[in-house]
């Protein structure tokens, strides 16, 4: 068994100056912490894997675009859980409070159907 403390992971991420830090990887899934500052931009691109986001802290909006013109734009805050299917365009925006999210990819990030790290 592996165990992780979100506060420790967040401290490591803040010290690194990065937005994303993967802390778990097995073939079937990977997990990491994603942090975006208030007023910041989310530069991510669609991934080849399904994703789950759990918002730990912060406040923002989340935009997801799906095939055939479907789109959803909603407010997110601590406790929000989001599912984004593989290849869907998505991003956080209008970040009003520093955002910290746990992200889980299935299968592991970069190992989706086409093997590309999107």
PyMOL commands that place a pseudoatom at each C-alpha (Angstrom):
pseudoatom trace, name=CA, resn=UNK, resi=1, chain=A, elem=C, hetatm=0, pos=[0.000, 0.000, 0.000]
pseudoatom trace, name=CA, resn=UNK, resi=2, chain=A, elem=C, hetatm=0, pos=[1.086, 3.554, -0.681]
pseudoatom trace, name=CA, resn=UNK, resi=3, chain=A, elem=C, hetatm=0, pos=[-0.219, 6.508, 1.316]
pseudoatom trace, name=CA, resn=UNK, resi=4, chain=A, elem=C, hetatm=0, pos=[-0.009, 10.196, 0.443]
pseudoatom trace, name=CA, resn=UNK, resi=5, chain=A, elem=C, hetatm=0, pos=[-0.714, 13.379, 2.400]
pseudoatom trace, name=CA, resn=UNK, resi=6, chain=A, elem=C, hetatm=0, pos=[-2.230, 16.121, 0.262]
pseudoatom trace, name=CA, resn=UNK, resi=7, chain=A, elem=C, hetatm=0, pos=[-0.604, 18.854, 2.379]
pseudoatom trace, name=CA, resn=UNK, resi=8, chain=A, elem=C, hetatm=0, pos=[2.855, 17.332, 1.789]
pseudoatom trace, name=CA, resn=UNK, resi=9, chain=A, elem=C, hetatm=0, pos=[2.230, 16.930, -1.920]
pseudoatom trace, name=CA, resn=UNK, resi=10, chain=A, elem=C, hetatm=0, pos=[1.024, 20.509, -2.173]
pseudoatom trace, name=CA, resn=UNK, resi=11, chain=A, elem=C, hetatm=0, pos=[4.094, 21.822, -0.311]
pseudoatom trace, name=CA, resn=UNK, resi=12, chain=A, elem=C, hetatm=0, pos=[6.382, 19.904, -2.679]
pseudoatom trace, name=CA, resn=UNK, resi=13, chain=A, elem=C, hetatm=0, pos=[4.523, 21.278, -5.684]
pseudoatom trace, name=CA, resn=UNK, resi=14, chain=A, elem=C, hetatm=0, pos=[4.665, 24.866, -4.413]
pseudoatom trace, name=CA, resn=UNK, resi=15, chain=A, elem=C, hetatm=0, pos=[8.421, 24.591, -3.746]
pseudoatom trace, name=CA, resn=UNK, resi=16, chain=A, elem=C, hetatm=0, pos=[8.980, 23.302, -7.285]
pseudoatom trace, name=CA, resn=UNK, resi=17, chain=A, elem=C, hetatm=0, pos=[7.119, 26.221, -8.880]
pseudoatom trace, name=CA, resn=UNK, resi=18, chain=A, elem=C, hetatm=0, pos=[5.248, 23.761, -11.098]
pseudoatom trace, name=CA, resn=UNK, resi=19, chain=A, elem=C, hetatm=0, pos=[1.484, 23.462, -11.567]
pseudoatom trace, name=CA, resn=UNK, resi=20, chain=A, elem=C, hetatm=0, pos=[1.317, 19.666, -11.864]
pseudoatom trace, name=CA, resn=UNK, resi=21, chain=A, elem=C, hetatm=0, pos=[2.973, 16.834, -9.982]
pseudoatom trace, name=CA, resn=UNK, resi=22, chain=A, elem=C, hetatm=0, pos=[2.190, 13.188, -10.542]
pseudoatom trace, name=CA, resn=UNK, resi=23, chain=A, elem=C, hetatm=0, pos=[2.565, 11.140, -7.356]
pseudoatom trace, name=CA, resn=UNK, resi=24, chain=A, elem=C, hetatm=0, pos=[1.180, 7.752, -8.371]
pseudoatom trace, name=CA, resn=UNK, resi=25, chain=A, elem=C, hetatm=0, pos=[1.544, 5.717, -11.571]
pseudoatom trace, name=CA, resn=UNK, resi=26, chain=A, elem=C, hetatm=0, pos=[0.490, 2.166, -12.322]
pseudoatom trace, name=CA, resn=UNK, resi=27, chain=A, elem=C, hetatm=0, pos=[-0.653, 0.873, -15.728]
pseudoatom trace, name=CA, resn=UNK, resi=28, chain=A, elem=C, hetatm=0, pos=[-4.372, 1.228, -14.981]
pseudoatom trace, name=CA, resn=UNK, resi=29, chain=A, elem=C, hetatm=0, pos=[-4.255, 4.782, -13.570]
pseudoatom trace, name=CA, resn=UNK, resi=30, chain=A, elem=C, hetatm=0, pos=[-2.134, 7.704, -12.506]
pseudoatom trace, name=CA, resn=UNK, resi=31, chain=A, elem=C, hetatm=0, pos=[-2.819, 10.474, -10.018]
pseudoatom trace, name=CA, resn=UNK, resi=32, chain=A, elem=C, hetatm=0, pos=[-1.412, 13.888, -9.341]
pseudoatom trace, name=CA, resn=UNK, resi=33, chain=A, elem=C, hetatm=0, pos=[-2.014, 17.270, -7.810]
pseudoatom trace, name=CA, resn=UNK, resi=34, chain=A, elem=C, hetatm=0, pos=[-2.841, 20.273, -10.006]
pseudoatom trace, name=CA, resn=UNK, resi=35, chain=A, elem=C, hetatm=0, pos=[-2.538, 23.807, -8.606]
pseudoatom trace, name=CA, resn=UNK, resi=36, chain=A, elem=C, hetatm=0, pos=[-3.556, 27.013, -10.350]
pseudoatom trace, name=CA, resn=UNK, resi=37, chain=A, elem=C, hetatm=0, pos=[-3.291, 30.504, -8.840]
pseudoatom trace, name=CA, resn=UNK, resi=38, chain=A, elem=C, hetatm=0, pos=[-6.186, 32.927, -8.601]
pseudoatom trace, name=CA, resn=UNK, resi=39, chain=A, elem=C, hetatm=0, pos=[-6.311, 34.908, -11.829]
pseudoatom trace, name=CA, resn=UNK, resi=40, chain=A, elem=C, hetatm=0, pos=[-4.109, 32.324, -13.565]
pseudoatom trace, name=CA, resn=UNK, resi=41, chain=A, elem=C, hetatm=0, pos=[-4.576, 30.437, -16.791]
pseudoatom trace, name=CA, resn=UNK, resi=42, chain=A, elem=C, hetatm=0, pos=[-5.041, 26.711, -17.319]
pseudoatom trace, name=CA, resn=UNK, resi=43, chain=A, elem=C, hetatm=0, pos=[-2.959, 25.723, -20.360]
pseudoatom trace, name=CA, resn=UNK, resi=44, chain=A, elem=C, hetatm=0, pos=[-3.898, 22.034, -20.472]
pseudoatom trace, name=CA, resn=UNK, resi=45, chain=A, elem=C, hetatm=0, pos=[-4.883, 20.282, -23.675]
pseudoatom trace, name=CA, resn=UNK, resi=46, chain=A, elem=C, hetatm=0, pos=[-7.204, 17.277, -24.144]
pseudoatom trace, name=CA, resn=UNK, resi=47, chain=A, elem=C, hetatm=0, pos=[-5.827, 13.974, -22.885]
pseudoatom trace, name=CA, resn=UNK, resi=48, chain=A, elem=C, hetatm=0, pos=[-6.158, 10.500, -24.357]
pseudoatom trace, name=CA, resn=UNK, resi=49, chain=A, elem=C, hetatm=0, pos=[-7.404, 9.142, -21.017]
pseudoatom trace, name=CA, resn=UNK, resi=50, chain=A, elem=C, hetatm=0, pos=[-10.539, 9.621, -18.939]
pseudoatom trace, name=CA, resn=UNK, resi=51, chain=A, elem=C, hetatm=0, pos=[-10.020, 11.981, -15.992]
pseudoatom trace, name=CA, resn=UNK, resi=52, chain=A, elem=C, hetatm=0, pos=[-11.558, 12.632, -12.623]
pseudoatom trace, name=CA, resn=UNK, resi=53, chain=A, elem=C, hetatm=0, pos=[-10.945, 15.941, -10.858]
pseudoatom trace, name=CA, resn=UNK, resi=54, chain=A, elem=C, hetatm=0, pos=[-11.637, 16.410, -7.165]
pseudoatom trace, name=CA, resn=UNK, resi=55, chain=A, elem=C, hetatm=0, pos=[-11.415, 20.075, -6.161]
pseudoatom trace, name=CA, resn=UNK, resi=56, chain=A, elem=C, hetatm=0, pos=[-9.729, 20.179, -2.765]
pseudoatom trace, name=CA, resn=UNK, resi=57, chain=A, elem=C, hetatm=0, pos=[-9.580, 23.938, -2.394]
pseudoatom trace, name=CA, resn=UNK, resi=58, chain=A, elem=C, hetatm=0, pos=[-10.353, 27.074, -4.347]
pseudoatom trace, name=CA, resn=UNK, resi=59, chain=A, elem=C, hetatm=0, pos=[-13.008, 28.472, -6.608]
pseudoatom trace, name=CA, resn=UNK, resi=60, chain=A, elem=C, hetatm=0, pos=[-13.182, 28.713, -10.400]
pseudoatom trace, name=CA, resn=UNK, resi=61, chain=A, elem=C, hetatm=0, pos=[-15.229, 27.808, -13.429]
pseudoatom trace, name=CA, resn=UNK, resi=62, chain=A, elem=C, hetatm=0, pos=[-14.694, 24.688, -15.529]
pseudoatom trace, name=CA, resn=UNK, resi=63, chain=A, elem=C, hetatm=0, pos=[-15.407, 24.496, -19.243]
pseudoatom trace, name=CA, resn=UNK, resi=64, chain=A, elem=C, hetatm=0, pos=[-15.699, 21.163, -21.061]
pseudoatom trace, name=CA, resn=UNK, resi=65, chain=A, elem=C, hetatm=0, pos=[-16.500, 20.680, -24.743]
pseudoatom trace, name=CA, resn=UNK, resi=66, chain=A, elem=C, hetatm=0, pos=[-17.643, 17.316, -25.998]
pseudoatom trace, name=CA, resn=UNK, resi=67, chain=A, elem=C, hetatm=0, pos=[-18.109, 15.874, -29.466]
pseudoatom trace, name=CA, resn=UNK, resi=68, chain=A, elem=C, hetatm=0, pos=[-20.969, 17.077, -31.633]
pseudoatom trace, name=CA, resn=UNK, resi=69, chain=A, elem=C, hetatm=0, pos=[-20.997, 20.559, -30.132]
pseudoatom trace, name=CA, resn=UNK, resi=70, chain=A, elem=C, hetatm=0, pos=[-21.858, 19.694, -26.532]
pseudoatom trace, name=CA, resn=UNK, resi=71, chain=A, elem=C, hetatm=0, pos=[-20.491, 22.111, -23.959]
pseudoatom trace, name=CA, resn=UNK, resi=72, chain=A, elem=C, hetatm=0, pos=[-20.768, 22.648, -20.220]
pseudoatom trace, name=CA, resn=UNK, resi=73, chain=A, elem=C, hetatm=0, pos=[-19.421, 25.564, -18.189]
pseudoatom trace, name=CA, resn=UNK, resi=74, chain=A, elem=C, hetatm=0, pos=[-19.970, 25.411, -14.438]
pseudoatom trace, name=CA, resn=UNK, resi=75, chain=A, elem=C, hetatm=0, pos=[-18.722, 26.823, -11.165]
pseudoatom trace, name=CA, resn=UNK, resi=76, chain=A, elem=C, hetatm=0, pos=[-16.469, 24.545, -9.109]
pseudoatom trace, name=CA, resn=UNK, resi=77, chain=A, elem=C, hetatm=0, pos=[-15.354, 24.795, -5.479]
pseudoatom trace, name=CA, resn=UNK, resi=78, chain=A, elem=C, hetatm=0, pos=[-13.998, 22.578, -2.714]
pseudoatom trace, name=CA, resn=UNK, resi=79, chain=A, elem=C, hetatm=0, pos=[-15.792, 19.240, -2.836]
pseudoatom trace, name=CA, resn=UNK, resi=80, chain=A, elem=C, hetatm=0, pos=[-16.688, 19.330, -6.542]
pseudoatom trace, name=CA, resn=UNK, resi=81, chain=A, elem=C, hetatm=0, pos=[-15.965, 16.118, -8.459]
pseudoatom trace, name=CA, resn=UNK, resi=82, chain=A, elem=C, hetatm=0, pos=[-15.742, 16.292, -12.253]
pseudoatom trace, name=CA, resn=UNK, resi=83, chain=A, elem=C, hetatm=0, pos=[-15.479, 13.526, -14.837]
pseudoatom trace, name=CA, resn=UNK, resi=84, chain=A, elem=C, hetatm=0, pos=[-14.004, 14.369, -18.239]
pseudoatom trace, name=CA, resn=UNK, resi=85, chain=A, elem=C, hetatm=0, pos=[-13.991, 11.696, -20.951]
pseudoatom trace, name=CA, resn=UNK, resi=86, chain=A, elem=C, hetatm=0, pos=[-10.865, 11.087, -23.002]
pseudoatom trace, name=CA, resn=UNK, resi=87, chain=A, elem=C, hetatm=0, pos=[-10.160, 13.643, -25.736]
pseudoatom trace, name=CA, resn=UNK, resi=88, chain=A, elem=C, hetatm=0, pos=[-12.704, 16.202, -24.485]
pseudoatom trace, name=CA, resn=UNK, resi=89, chain=A, elem=C, hetatm=0, pos=[-11.439, 19.771, -24.555]
pseudoatom trace, name=CA, resn=UNK, resi=90, chain=A, elem=C, hetatm=0, pos=[-11.507, 21.168, -21.015]
pseudoatom trace, name=CA, resn=UNK, resi=91, chain=A, elem=C, hetatm=0, pos=[-9.949, 23.742, -18.703]
pseudoatom trace, name=CA, resn=UNK, resi=92, chain=A, elem=C, hetatm=0, pos=[-10.406, 25.747, -15.546]
pseudoatom trace, name=CA, resn=UNK, resi=93, chain=A, elem=C, hetatm=0, pos=[-10.996, 29.472, -16.028]
pseudoatom trace, name=CA, resn=UNK, resi=94, chain=A, elem=C, hetatm=0, pos=[-12.089, 32.539, -14.065]
pseudoatom trace, name=CA, resn=UNK, resi=95, chain=A, elem=C, hetatm=0, pos=[-10.070, 31.289, -11.084]
pseudoatom trace, name=CA, resn=UNK, resi=96, chain=A, elem=C, hetatm=0, pos=[-11.066, 33.503, -8.154]
pseudoatom trace, name=CA, resn=UNK, resi=97, chain=A, elem=C, hetatm=0, pos=[-9.343, 31.535, -5.347]
pseudoatom trace, name=CA, resn=UNK, resi=98, chain=A, elem=C, hetatm=0, pos=[-6.125, 29.499, -5.599]
pseudoatom trace, name=CA, resn=UNK, resi=99, chain=A, elem=C, hetatm=0, pos=[-7.224, 26.125, -6.936]
pseudoatom trace, name=CA, resn=UNK, resi=100, chain=A, elem=C, hetatm=0, pos=[-5.911, 22.747, -5.766]
pseudoatom trace, name=CA, resn=UNK, resi=101, chain=A, elem=C, hetatm=0, pos=[-7.290, 19.634, -7.477]
pseudoatom trace, name=CA, resn=UNK, resi=102, chain=A, elem=C, hetatm=0, pos=[-6.578, 15.945, -7.220]
pseudoatom trace, name=CA, resn=UNK, resi=103, chain=A, elem=C, hetatm=0, pos=[-6.522, 14.491, -10.746]
pseudoatom trace, name=CA, resn=UNK, resi=104, chain=A, elem=C, hetatm=0, pos=[-6.863, 10.790, -11.577]
pseudoatom trace, name=CA, resn=UNK, resi=105, chain=A, elem=C, hetatm=0, pos=[-6.279, 9.448, -15.099]
pseudoatom trace, name=CA, resn=UNK, resi=106, chain=A, elem=C, hetatm=0, pos=[-7.502, 6.066, -16.276]
pseudoatom trace, name=CA, resn=UNK, resi=107, chain=A, elem=C, hetatm=0, pos=[-5.467, 4.461, -17.736]
pseudoatom trace, name=CA, resn=UNK, resi=108, chain=A, elem=C, hetatm=0, pos=[-2.262, 6.228, -16.640]
pseudoatom trace, name=CA, resn=UNK, resi=109, chain=A, elem=C, hetatm=0, pos=[-1.666, 9.628, -18.281]
pseudoatom trace, name=CA, resn=UNK, resi=110, chain=A, elem=C, hetatm=0, pos=[-0.031, 9.302, -21.663]
pseudoatom trace, name=CA, resn=UNK, resi=111, chain=A, elem=C, hetatm=0, pos=[-1.038, 5.678, -22.158]
pseudoatom trace, name=CA, resn=UNK, resi=112, chain=A, elem=C, hetatm=0, pos=[-4.456, 6.173, -23.758]
pseudoatom trace, name=CA, resn=UNK, resi=113, chain=A, elem=C, hetatm=0, pos=[-5.705, 4.436, -26.868]
pseudoatom trace, name=CA, resn=UNK, resi=114, chain=A, elem=C, hetatm=0, pos=[-3.360, 6.248, -29.257]
pseudoatom trace, name=CA, resn=UNK, resi=115, chain=A, elem=C, hetatm=0, pos=[-0.419, 6.261, -26.805]
pseudoatom trace, name=CA, resn=UNK, resi=116, chain=A, elem=C, hetatm=0, pos=[0.116, 10.014, -27.179]
pseudoatom trace, name=CA, resn=UNK, resi=117, chain=A, elem=C, hetatm=0, pos=[0.716, 12.223, -24.199]
pseudoatom trace, name=CA, resn=UNK, resi=118, chain=A, elem=C, hetatm=0, pos=[-1.762, 14.958, -25.062]
for i in range(1, 118): cmd.bond("trace and resi %d" % i, "trace and resi %d" % (i + 1))
show_as sticks, trace
zoom trace
